[in-house]
Amino acid sequence: MIAAWTMNASPNCSRASALSASANCSAARASISTGVIVAIVLRGELMLKADEQSAPEFEAAGCTQWTYTGSRHGKLVAMPYWGVPDSAFDDPDEMAAWVRRAYAAGRRAGK
């Protein structure tokens, strides 16, 4: 199962609570289509949304992108989700900055 988090309203959640239920943020399953998807949990790993603009920042921080091998063509498929730097799990302000990047990427994607 893949769980997804959406962020409603403003990206001004100033702490790691951006990924928990709060006044400006809400948790949701992937099947809910409201809000902007900012994160998923895949096989127990938190992964944040990125795009062409923000992916270089994730890569520079040593994060890995979610990829899989397509079953029909056998080619590697890169998804728009990246792991989170380990240091962000210990620093709420750093986590909030990564979540804001993910929110911006989600907004740019229009999803």
RAZIJO-V987305 format. One record per residue. N is the residue number from 0. SS is DSSP state (hx for helix, st for strand, lp for the rest). NEAR is the number of other C-alpha atoms within 12 Angstrom. Layout:
n=N ss=SS near=NEAR
n=N ss=SS near=NEAR
This chain:
n=0 ss=lp near=12
n=1 ss=lp near=17
n=2 ss=st near=24
n=3 ss=st near=32
n=4 ss=st near=37
n=5 ss=st near=39
n=6 ss=st near=39
n=7 ss=lp near=29
n=8 ss=lp near=18
n=9 ss=lp near=21
n=10 ss=lp near=33
n=11 ss=lp near=23
n=12 ss=lp near=29
n=13 ss=lp near=24
n=14 ss=lp near=25
n=15 ss=hx near=25
n=16 ss=hx near=28
n=17 ss=hx near=37
n=18 ss=hx near=39
n=19 ss=lp near=24
n=20 ss=lp near=17
n=21 ss=lp near=20
n=22 ss=lp near=18
n=23 ss=lp near=21
n=24 ss=lp near=32
n=25 ss=st near=28
n=26 ss=st near=30
n=27 ss=st near=26
n=28 ss=st near=21
n=29 ss=lp near=22
n=30 ss=lp near=16
n=31 ss=lp near=17
n=32 ss=lp near=17
n=33 ss=lp near=21
n=34 ss=lp near=28
n=35 ss=st near=36
n=36 ss=st near=43
n=37 ss=st near=47
n=38 ss=st near=42
n=39 ss=st near=35
n=40 ss=st near=27
n=41 ss=st near=23
n=42 ss=lp near=12
n=43 ss=lp near=12
n=44 ss=st near=24
n=45 ss=st near=32
n=46 ss=st near=36
n=47 ss=st near=47
n=48 ss=st near=43
n=49 ss=lp near=39
n=50 ss=lp near=28
n=51 ss=lp near=20
n=52 ss=lp near=18
n=53 ss=lp near=29
n=54 ss=hx near=30
n=55 ss=hx near=18
n=56 ss=hx near=25
n=57 ss=hx near=32
n=58 ss=hx near=21
n=59 ss=hx near=15
n=60 ss=lp near=20
n=61 ss=lp near=16
n=62 ss=lp near=26
n=63 ss=lp near=27
n=64 ss=st near=31
n=65 ss=st near=29
n=66 ss=st near=17
n=67 ss=st near=17
n=68 ss=st near=13
n=69 ss=lp near=12
n=70 ss=lp near=9
n=71 ss=lp near=9
n=72 ss=lp near=9
n=73 ss=lp near=9
n=74 ss=lp near=11
n=75 ss=st near=14
n=76 ss=st near=16
n=77 ss=st near=17
n=78 ss=st near=23
n=79 ss=st near=31
n=80 ss=st near=38
n=81 ss=st near=38
n=82 ss=st near=38
n=83 ss=lp near=38
n=84 ss=lp near=27
n=85 ss=hx near=20
n=86 ss=hx near=17
n=87 ss=hx near=23
n=88 ss=hx near=22
n=89 ss=hx near=14
n=90 ss=lp near=18
n=91 ss=hx near=20
n=92 ss=hx near=20
n=93 ss=hx near=23
n=94 ss=hx near=29
n=95 ss=hx near=30
n=96 ss=hx near=29
n=97 ss=hx near=42
n=98 ss=hx near=48
n=99 ss=hx near=35
n=100 ss=hx near=35
n=101 ss=hx near=43
n=102 ss=hx near=38
n=103 ss=hx near=30
n=104 ss=hx near=30
n=105 ss=hx near=31
n=106 ss=hx near=24
n=107 ss=hx near=19
n=108 ss=hx near=19
n=109 ss=lp near=15
n=110 ss=lp near=22
